[in-house]
Amino acid sequence: MDLVAVVERIGEAPTAALFGLITGIVFGVAAQRSRFCLRAATVEFARGAMGSKVSVWLLTFSTAVVWVQAAQLLGLMDSADARMMAVPGSWSGAVIGGLLFGSGMVLARGCSGRLLVLAATGNLRSVVSGLIFAVVAQMSLSGLLAPLRDRLAALWITEGGRNMDLLAALGLPTYGGLVLGVGIAALALALARRNRIGARRLIFASGVGFSVALGWVLTYSLAQVAFEPLQIESATFTGPSAHTLMFFLERDAILEFDVGLVPGVFIGAMIAASLAGEMRIQAFDGPVTMRKAMIGAAMMGFGGMLAGGCAIGAGVTGGSIFAGTAWAALFFMWVGAMATDFLVDQPGSTVTA
């Protein structure tokens, strides 16, 4: 593909939105068919199981690491230029935001990415929760909650004016990330075999990880030919949800990768669910579930913006380039989710997503 010709024909911003749409569609299809969900994986693990949900999450995460690190070694992208690495990270934001997000996704019965996928299949609970998530994320970005987010994020930041590169900090070689990714993938496949997960689901789980690498490579390639500075980014849903919401509310909003990503995920998940015959309207089980979901969505909106990303943005996308605060945020998301499941959810309840 002649990227220069595409940019000259439709412009840089529309090309970025198109790349977001492509990345989102791949993510949406793969996530819907694999039933990838961090919330389900953390709850399963908290209850002493290493079943199919943990297996799928580990395979998605490891696939993203393998694809992204391989792309770096081949010169298809450079994570040092990614905005997540090029600006200071917040350790305090990763800890506090990660705990809030993890707790919120258990209450809402799905992380922000999973809610978007479920909303595309007719799940009204996810539609309501997703809208609350987007509104609170926007409030945390530039609204009423922004000063609080700024104060909490400033408590403890990374040194040197950049985020921490974990591979460099640990003194690992350039291929160290790829080796680690392959090792985690081997563990995931061993668990998948023990849990008798079918090949099709494993392929789609790998597809979620591939979509993360696809976003990195596409935006990096566009940044190399763009006249204006362009963010190098990939799949995440905290900022993009807020940006997409404002795109439809503001007259002068511009196209960008984020604005293509969210509709792309929705379209991809809807197509996958339709072909599989899984489209159906679902509502809240009752007022208690509704209150928990609304509170959880609000916690995810603020927590995700404070942590620098959601379960996908920090947990997989940021993790794949070994951004220090992303790995910290992912760890505390697991902690927050497991603690909330232990304290709030009834023992023995079904792990669903």
Disulfide bonds with the S-S distance in Angstrom:
none
